[in-house]
Every structure is written in C-alpha cells, then in structure tokens.
Amino acid sequence: MPEGKKPNILFIFSDQHRHNAMGCAGHPLVQTPHLDRLANEGLRFTRTWTQCPICQPCRATVITGGYTQDIGFSSNVRGVSLEDGPFKPGWSTVMKQLQSGGYETASIGKTHYHSRPFSEEDRDSEGKFDSRQFGDFLKSFGWDYVFEEYDRYGVVASDVRSPYTDHLESHNLLEAYQNQIKGIYRLTPTHWKGETSVCPQEHELSSFIADHAIDWLKGRDTEKPFYLNLGFVQPHVPLVDDPTWAAYYKDADIQLPDMTLPEAPNEVWDKKLNRMKEHSQIQTMTDEFVREGIRHYLGAVSLVDQKIGEVIHTLEQLGELDNTWIIYSADHGEMLGEHHLWAKHSFYDGSVRIPLIISPPDRKGRGVCDGLSELIDVTSTIAAIGQVDPPDGARGQSLLPALDNQYDGHEFVFSSIEDYTCVRNEQYRFTLDNPSGTPCELFDLDADPGELTNLVNDQSCEEIIQNLTSVIREHHAG
C-alpha cells in the first residue's frame, strides 16, 4: 500500500441471506467457497443481529448507524413520493463521512431508499418509468456513483425501464423473464414456488450487478481510495436460481427444519403471527414444496458467492486486493420453512440473525467471534477503517478490536419491526409490543435454542420479563 494512502473498502450486502447458509457456517450442502475464503482470511461473527428484519428500515440503519426509532420508521413504506418518503437526504451517513475523508463512494445494486413512485410525473415522454431517474436522489445520501437495480419484481410491468431490463431486451430475454416473474409474483398463490431461471447464468441479475461492479473497478480513477457498496438483490425471493446452479442442487438431499407452527400466547401476538403465516402461504408448504424452494434458494446463494469470487479476482488483477478491506453481510435472514414460515418479518433466529465476515487487507485468519454484535456496528467499523468519525447519532461500535481478540460483545442486542421491539442477551430473547406494553415472546435460548417454547405466560419468568421490558424502555429512551 502506498505510504499515506487510505485503504479501499468493499462492503458486499446481500438481500435475505440466512446466517448459516454458508459452508464456513457449517451448512452441509451449500457451495460458498469465496465467502469461506473471506472467513478463513479474516473474522466471521456468529451472532450478529439486524436492527430490523425487513429491507427498508434495515438499510436506513446501516447507512446512518442509528436504530429504527432514531430514523423514524420500522416497516417498509410504499406508494409515497421521494419528498414524503422515510429516507431523508439530510441524514448524516457513513458515505458522507467517507467523502469528507477523501473517499470515492459508489453504490452498485440494490439501495431501496425509495419505493418507486408510479405517479404520472415520474414517467418520461414515452409514458415509461425509468429507475435511473432517481440517481440524483440516491447520490444525495453520499454516493458519488450510483447504479441501481431495485428488485426482480420491477421488471414485470411493461412500462418500467432499468439498466437490467435494457440488458435483457438486448439479448431477447426480457419477455420470457417477465412472464416467468409474473407467474411467481409476490403474494400470488405461487409466490414461494422454486424455479429455474429462463435466463442463462451470464444474464442473471446477480451476474449483471457483479459484472457492472467489475467494470467500475477497472475503469475508475485510482487517485482516491474507494468505498464500494455492492448490493446483491438475491437470494431474496422469488426463489429463482440460474440453470447451472439449479442443475447442481436438483437432487440435493434437503433436510427439513423443524416446521412446528408457532402458537400465540395472547391476542396481540396472534395478529402478528397470522400476518406472518398469511405472508408465508402456509397452506402451500408441503414437505417437498419446501425442499424444492430451499434447493433454488441455495442455488441463488451460490451464484452470489461465485460473483463475489469474480470481484475478488478483479481486485487481485488490479493490484488492489492487498489494500482493500472486504466486509460481507445481509439486511436480514430467511426462515426457509423453519417454524413453518418463509421470509423474514420475525425475530426468530433464521430471520433476525445475519452473516457477517470482515476480511482485512493482511488476509490473516482470525477464526470466529461469538460475541453479540449488531449490523449498525458495521457502520462504525467502516468509519473506523476510513479514519473518519461515524455519522452523527450513530449508536454502534467499531468491531475492529475483535480482529485483535479485544471484543467481548454487547450485553444486549436489539431489533424492531412495526410496533414490536425484541432484545436478546446471552440467555434470553424477549419481544414487547411497544404501544400496549404487552409481552409477546420469551425464549430461554440455552434450554431451547430452536425457540419452540414461548415462556411469556410462565409465572416463574415474571421477573425476567419485567427486567427485559425495562431494558427495551431504556433502549427507546436513548
């Protein structure tokens, strides 16, 4: 590394990647050699929580370093203008801090800072909606360069344009791809059906995003250090993987998780559980249906991993790898049939716990860190690597001491969604409905790591519930 030059930072941020769907995390089937390499050449955190087990609020916390109550929302917000949306360009963000510290900042892939308003004023002269029109809005958060792909569902509408729809159209794949996604569109009866993409691997969305990141790395001015957020859309549903990886997992012997349905201890939590069950379409979840969905999910994970390997190889070719920190994480997990649920939305381990790997430029293995950590710790870690202050109001802590075995972990970690806040410590996980003050979940993670026995109505646990309720109240008070 040239003397005095700050290190590059590559933050790879996938969507809906379950914490243990990696070889390095002990998964018996999934092929993730490049993530395994990063873990072997750095430090893997085994107990990291997202601050919200759903996309938009989580992404707001990771750029600001604040909790959901600090940023003012804890659920996805749809159908609003940019001015009325939950993301505020005036926020202090880690990207702005890095810009002030001499970094070139780039976001390639998913941001989800907006919800794609579809009003008439959002359309061009041909009456079409083009996602690229949000470039200036996205840059206002601290990005010098933005190349955004929102999700897979956006390509269905014939009047929507994005870089990816242009790409598919140029290869005569757009109509077939649109028809496939229409057939498994969100919250239709076939939403959770696992399928093989009609697109060859080289034209899949993960390939498209990674290829653009590689082109950006090759073409950028190397005068400044870079901070690149590489935001993969997958393995988020729909459960579609490319033909190559689909063939690999076609006959995989999938071991089903415990699919015991959760039971509600009170009316307050019953409403939340019913929404989760409805979203998961539990009536479709036969054993083989779930197995097939998991196969295609693993295929999507493996393609993301494959593309990460290609990005790392590019850094090696450019002579930049020895000056680049690489951090891998995700916004939230995926239930994959556990508790008879798909997706996220809950505080179960499969939903709220996320992968986190930090690989420093020296590529020396540090093993694993079992201390409790949070996604907003990554925000402070990135700032520390870039030698700048964290964003104003950031509440995480840098994880760099963990690389030197100087990290004990948080006493408590927190996650929120809608009106509910969850806290966990070494032994217990507890959920509170904030408006009513109703305790909804209590699990003894030592005795019940599968979170099958809700103790919230157990009279012997009243003191524990009171103490953890106080912890949540103090947490919200700041």
Secondary structure, DSSP 4 states (H G I P E B T S, - for coil): --TTPPPEEEEEEEES--TT-SGGGT-SS---HHHHHHHHTSEEEEEEE-SSSSHHHHHHHHHH---HHHHT--S---S--TTTSS--TTS--HHHHHHHTT-EEEEEE---SS-----GGGB-TTS-EEGGGGHHHHHTTT-SEEEE---SGGGSSTTEE-HHHHHHHHTT-HHHHHHHHHHT-TTSTTTT--EE-SS-GGGSHHHHHHHHHHHHHHHS-TTS-EEEEEEEEEESSS-EE-HHHHHHHTT--PPP---PPP--SSHHHHHHHHHHHHHHTGGG--HHHHHHHHHHHHHHHHHHHHHHHHHHHHHHHTT-GGGEEEEEEES----TTGGG--SSSS-SHHHHEEEEEEE-TT----EEE-S-EEHHHHHHHHHHHTTSPPPTT------HHHHTT-----S-EEEEETTEEEEE-SSEEEEEETTTTEEEEEEETTT-TT-----TT-GGGHHHHHHHHHHHHHHHH-
